[in-house]
Amino acid sequence: MSNSDKDQMKIFVTGARGQLGHDIMLELEKRDMAAIGVDKEEMDITDREAVLKYIKEAAPTALIHCAAWTAVDAAEDQEEACRLVNAVGTGYIAEACKDLGIPMMYFSTDYVFNGQGQRPWQPDDEPEPLGAYGRTKYEGELRLREQIPDSFFILRIQWIYGINGKNFVKTMLRLSEDHDSFRVVDDQIGSPTYTPDVARLAVDMIQTDRYGIYHVANTGYCSWYDFAVKIFELCEKNVKVQPVSTEEYGAKAVRPQNSRMDTSKIVKNGFCALPSWEDALSRFLEEIDYGKILRN
Ligand SMILES: NC(=O)c1ccc[n+]([C@@H]2O[C@H](COP(=O)([O-])OP(=O)(O)OC[C@H]3O[C@@H](n4cnc5c(N)ncnc54)[C@H](OP(=O)(O)O)[C@@H]3O)[C@@H](O)[C@H]2O)c1
């Protein structure tokens, strides 16, 4: 894409104050690209009329949809409310994109898969979600593909963390302030993924027409237990992390055990692979300046 093409782009971002949306807005700003970021206060995605009107008036050239219901356990008791945001709301956004004839990017999840086996999931593997959140996110994928079959990006991401949200790394660090030992699940395997790395790839992709379904994650696999151990190793914190099984831990929603995702399509389609999850974690700890927090 030439500079003049880039200059003519105007990207609409939903969920702009969420964890990933925040970093996508920063990435667009860094590249001097025109962007309009909205969140629930400006545009509730479950309100069809508001969505169609707001997006039409903004007249973007592409849309990145980050807004979602992300409370996985709460979704089990409130599946319809979750569906309204993740599936129905996504359908409204896709309808607005179809009306304007613009491409749309949607973030989906490893939770669309059933977690069986050990083989990394391919983008064209058949989804079979285990819980309400995964079901509604998959329905969102289907609604998007139905509306704009020829110009969608679906990026399935997982285990994300960034500066602007509640996430596993922050929870571990917070808990370690007043606990010297805790239990972490060791039989779910996936890839912790840093939102600025996803944002960089997403903004690269949205400037192309290399549409389709992609699996996107920092490189390498680990368990939540391995991830927790690495966090404390890098922070030089003496915390005892005890490995437990998913069953022993006992969360409300069933989570896939095998969340390994094959991300090779990123490179096959001419984009840069994300760095390793360990490299990403070091950068995040630097970003939040955890060492400084400890020294003070
Ligand atoms: N977090 C993960 O580990 C993970 C893993 C796989 C995929 N994903 C997907 O990645 C995307 C970004 O996730 P994230 O962690 O950045 O999510 P997040 O931090 O929860 O941000 C989502 C944003 O959407 C907003 N939102 C919720 N309901 C809305 C509505 N009805 N209308 C308009 N906005 C609404 C939220 O506002 P409020 O906070 O005010 O509700 C929030 O600002 C989502 O599609 C998510 O499903 C996330």
Ligand as a Chemical Component Dictionary entry (heavy atoms), coordinates in Angstrom:
data_LIG
# 
_chem_comp.id                   LIG 
_chem_comp.type                 NON-POLYMER 
_chem_comp.pdbx_formal_charge   0 
_chem_comp.three_letter_code    LIG 
# 
loop_
_chem_comp_atom.comp_id 
_chem_comp_atom.atom_id 
_chem_comp_atom.alt_atom_id 
_chem_comp_atom.type_symbol 
_chem_comp_atom.charge 
_chem_comp_atom.model_Cartn_x 
_chem_comp_atom.model_Cartn_y 
_chem_comp_atom.model_Cartn_z 
_chem_comp_atom.pdbx_ordinal 
LIG N1  N1  N 0  -9.151  -11.350 26.935 1  
LIG C1  C1  C 0  -8.725  -12.450 26.305 2  
LIG O1  O1  O 0  -7.869  -13.211 26.805 3  
LIG C2  C2  C 0  -9.286  -12.788 24.948 4  
LIG C3  C3  C 0  -8.990  -14.039 24.420 5  
LIG C4  C4  C 0  -9.477  -14.339 23.160 6  
LIG C5  C5  C 0  -10.224 -13.415 22.448 7  
LIG N2  N2  N 1  -10.525 -12.208 23.005 8  
LIG C6  C6  C 0  -11.328 -11.282 22.209 9  
LIG O2  O2  O 0  -10.532 -10.134 21.937 10 
LIG C7  C7  C 0  -11.352 -8.964  21.880 11 
LIG C8  C8  C 0  -10.814 -7.913  22.819 12 
LIG O3  O3  O 0  -10.790 -8.445  24.149 13 
LIG P1  P1  P 0  -10.371 -7.542  25.399 14 
LIG O4  O4  O 0  -9.750  -8.426  26.411 15 
LIG O5  O5  O -1 -9.671  -6.323  24.915 16 
LIG O6  O6  O 0  -11.802 -7.143  25.935 17 
LIG P2  P2  P 0  -12.197 -6.044  27.023 18 
LIG O7  O7  O 0  -10.989 -5.459  27.669 19 
LIG O8  O8  O 0  -13.248 -6.670  27.889 20 
LIG O9  O9  O 0  -12.827 -4.892  26.123 21 
LIG C9  C9  C 0  -14.061 -5.057  25.507 22 
LIG C10 C10 C 0  -14.696 -3.679  25.404 23 
LIG O10 O10 O 0  -15.991 -3.863  24.823 24 
LIG C11 C11 C 0  -16.892 -3.024  25.525 25 
LIG N3  N3  N 0  -18.266 -3.496  25.402 26 
LIG C12 C12 C 0  -18.892 -4.484  26.100 27 
LIG N4  N4  N 0  -20.185 -4.553  25.764 28 
LIG C13 C13 C 0  -20.408 -3.573  24.834 29 
LIG C14 C14 C 0  -21.545 -3.121  24.129 30 
LIG N5  N5  N 0  -22.752 -3.681  24.320 31 
LIG N6  N6  N 0  -21.397 -2.100  23.265 32 
LIG C15 C15 C 0  -20.198 -1.503  23.069 33 
LIG N7  N7  N 0  -19.078 -1.875  23.722 34 
LIG C16 C16 C 0  -19.182 -2.900  24.598 35 
LIG C17 C17 C 0  -16.405 -3.112  26.967 36 
LIG O11 O11 O 0  -16.947 -2.061  27.732 37 
LIG P3  P3  P 0  -17.227 -2.317  29.318 38 
LIG O12 O12 O 0  -15.905 -2.676  29.908 39 
LIG O13 O13 O 0  -17.792 -1.018  29.738 40 
LIG O14 O14 O 0  -18.203 -3.464  29.379 41 
LIG C18 C18 C 0  -14.891 -3.013  26.765 42 
LIG O15 O15 O 0  -14.448 -1.673  26.719 43 
LIG C19 C19 C 0  -12.759 -9.449  22.190 44 
LIG O16 O16 O 0  -13.430 -9.712  20.992 45 
LIG C20 C20 C 0  -12.540 -10.757 22.931 46 
LIG O17 O17 O 0  -13.650 -11.637 22.803 47 
LIG C21 C21 C 0  -10.055 -11.873 24.227 48 
# 
loop_
_chem_comp_bond.comp_id 
_chem_comp_bond.atom_id_1 
_chem_comp_bond.atom_id_2 
_chem_comp_bond.value_order 
_chem_comp_bond.pdbx_ordinal 
LIG N1  C1  SING 1  
LIG C1  O1  DOUB 2  
LIG C1  C2  SING 3  
LIG C2  C3  SING 4  
LIG C2  C21 DOUB 5  
LIG C3  C4  DOUB 6  
LIG C4  C5  SING 7  
LIG C5  N2  DOUB 8  
LIG N2  C6  SING 9  
LIG N2  C21 SING 10 
LIG C6  O2  SING 11 
LIG C6  C20 SING 12 
LIG O2  C7  SING 13 
LIG C7  C8  SING 14 
LIG C7  C19 SING 15 
LIG C8  O3  SING 16 
LIG O3  P1  SING 17 
LIG P1  O4  DOUB 18 
LIG P1  O5  SING 19 
LIG P1  O6  SING 20 
LIG O6  P2  SING 21 
LIG P2  O7  DOUB 22 
LIG P2  O8  SING 23 
LIG P2  O9  SING 24 
LIG O9  C9  SING 25 
LIG C9  C10 SING 26 
LIG C10 O10 SING 27 
LIG C10 C18 SING 28 
LIG O10 C11 SING 29 
LIG C11 N3  SING 30 
LIG C11 C17 SING 31 
LIG N3  C12 SING 32 
LIG N3  C16 SING 33 
LIG C12 N4  DOUB 34 
LIG N4  C13 SING 35 
LIG C13 C14 SING 36 
LIG C13 C16 DOUB 37 
LIG C14 N5  SING 38 
LIG C14 N6  DOUB 39 
LIG N6  C15 SING 40 
LIG C15 N7  DOUB 41 
LIG N7  C16 SING 42 
LIG C17 O11 SING 43 
LIG C17 C18 SING 44 
LIG O11 P3  SING 45 
LIG P3  O12 DOUB 46 
LIG P3  O13 SING 47 
LIG P3  O14 SING 48 
LIG C18 O15 SING 49 
LIG C19 O16 SING 50 
LIG C19 C20 SING 51 
LIG C20 O17 SING 52 
# 
